[in-house]
Each structure stands twice: as C-alpha cells, then as structure tokens.
Amino acid sequence: YKLLQIPFYLGLFLGIEIDKNAPIKRFKELLWQKKILNSEIDSDTAQKEQVFLKLLKEKQQNNSFYFNDHVNSKILKEFQTQGILSYKDGFGYWIVHDIYEDLALEKIINTEFLQRDSDNTFLNTIKQYSPKYKVVLLNWLAESINDRNSAVIAFIEDNIKGRYRDWE
C-alpha cells in the first residue's frame, strides 16, 4: 500500500486489528469505524457520520480550507478531542489529516454515484467541487475498477472516454 509509506498512516494501520494481507479498502472501512464513528460521548454514530459528511461536502463545494461551526458543536468538539479536527479563532475548523477527508469524500462520491439520476447529472455535480474532490474521485474510480465494480466500469466506458477535457 503506497498509503502506508507515510508514518502517520502506517501507525494507524498498525493500531487496527486487521489481517495484514487485507485489501486497502478494508483498512479504510475499519479506520472510518474506529475514528469517525467511534463515540466517546453520548452521540449517535449515524449522527456523527452525517455531520462529518455534511461538513466535508460543504467544504468541497465552497473550495475552502476552513469551515465554521453551524452544526452540532458537541460532535465537532468530540472530533477535536479525537484529533480529527482542529480549530483556530477567526478562521474556523479544519481537518487535521488528509486521510479523514479522503475517507469522507469517498463515501460522498459513492453515495452520489449510487443515487445519481443520470450519468450527466453525476458528471455535472463533480464539476462544482474542489480539485481535491476530483483527485479522490479518480482514486475511487481506480479502486472501483480494481474491485471490478461493473457499474463503475460501465459508467467509465459510457461517459469518460472522449470527455477528458472536462477533467483538466
């Protein structure tokens, strides 16, 4: 795993009980469960996930580094305690490590792909997001191809070929 060449990610990997030969996708699922869904306070894990995904989606749509506290501040404080978010007066919250943002964006992309009305709607939605979103999207597409996801492969064959200028 190229991801594990970075000491921070290697430390996370070693801290999760997982078969060391498991696919990277399994590592990401367990990391999401352990870091994002794990609750040390009395918050609902589904609500934590919803808050985190909502923040990330808005962050990408606004193409900004910081975001403000306009959601459940109790959950944001918990993310801060867990080392997922940090806060700076006058600026707002930011995500401490890219892996958490990448995991959230993969979930957003997967949901948008599965719930798309049409392929064109999905492609037009992609255009409104930040460059970071597009990088994660390309990684998601590559992983989906590697997993032999027939829906994603068909989408690529039907839509991406000949439209590479939209991705520049």
N, C-alpha and C positions, 0 to 999 in steps of 0.2 A: 504494500500500500504506500503510495507516494505521500499520502497524508501523514503517515506515521514517521516520516523522516524529520518532522518538526517536533522537538522535545515536548512541547505542551500537549500535543495530540497523542504522542506516544505515552505520556503519563496518564492521560485519560483512558487510553486503550488498556494499559496495564492495570488500571484501577477498576475495570469492569470484568465481571466473571463472564467470559466468553471463550468458546473454542477458538484457539489462536489461528485456526485454518478457516474460520467462518468468513463469509464474504463481507466486504466493507459495508454493504447495506445493513447487515445485521448489527454491526458495530454502531452505525448511525442510529438505528432504532433503539438500541439499548442506551446509548448516550442521551437521546431525547427523553426516554423514560426516566433515566436517573437524574438528569439536570433540569429539564424543563417541567416535567410532570410531577417530580418528587416534591412533596409539600411538607415543610417543617412547621407551618402554621395551619390554621383550621380553614384552608381554602380548598375548594373543589378543583381537582386536577383538570377537568374539562374546561373550567373557567380560566385556569392559568394558561392553558394552551390557547384558548380563544383570545385572551388578552394579548399574549405574546404574538400570535399570528396577525392580529389586527394592527398592532403597533408596527410590525415589520412591513405589512402591506402598505400602510400609510407612509412609512419611511421611504419605501421604494417609489411610491407614486410622487412624493414630494422631492425625491432625489436629494435627501438631506442626510447629514451625519447624526444630528441630534433630533430628539423628539421630545415633546412635552407631556406632562402628567395630566392627561384628560381622561384617563380610565381608572380602574381600581388601584388606588395608590397603595393599598395593603399588599397587593400582589407585586407591584413594582418594587416596594421595599424588600419583599422576600427575594425577588430576583437580584436585588442589590446585595443582600446578605449572602446569597449563593455565589456571588462573583460573576453573574451573567450580565448585569447592567451596572453602570456607574452613573453618577450624577454630578453636574457642575452648575453652580448657581449662575444664572444669566444665560445659560445655554440649554440645559435640559439633560435628558438621559441619553446614553449611548451604549452600544453593545460592546462588551469588553473583548470578546474573542470572536473572530470571523466564523468559527465552526457553528456557533449558535444561530447566527444569521443565515448561514448556508442551509442548515437543517430546516429552519423555518421556511425559507424560500422554496426549498424542495417540496415541502408539504403544501405550500400555497400553489406552486406550479402544478403539482399532481392533482390537487382539488380542482383547480381551474381547467385542467385538461379533461378530467373526468366529467365535469359539469358543463362543458362548453356546448353552446347551442349549435355552433358550426365551426369548422376549421378557420374560416376567415375571422370570426369573432375572436377566437383564441389568438390568432396572429395579430390582430389589431390591438388586443389587450396587452400583448407583450411590448408593443411599441411605446406604450405610455410609461413603462417602468425604467428604472435606472440601468446604467451599464452593468452594475453588479448583478442585478436580476438576470440579465441576459447571459452573463458568464455562468451563473448557477443553472440556468435553463439549458445551456449547451452541455454542461456536465450531466444534468438529469437525462437529457436525450441520449448521451453516450452510455450512461448506466442502463437506461431502458433498452437500448439496442443490445448491450451486453447480456442483459437478462432475457433477451428475445421476446420483449413485450410486443406482441403482434399489432396492437392498436397504435402504439407509438411508431412502429416501423411503417405501417400503412400511412399514418399521418405524414411522416417524412417523405415517403415516396410520392404521395399525392400533392404535397404543398411546398416543400422546401426546395426541391430540385428546380433550378432556374430562377429562384427568387432570392438568391444570396445577397443581392444588393440591399434588401430590407434589413439585413443583419449587420451591415457595415456601420 
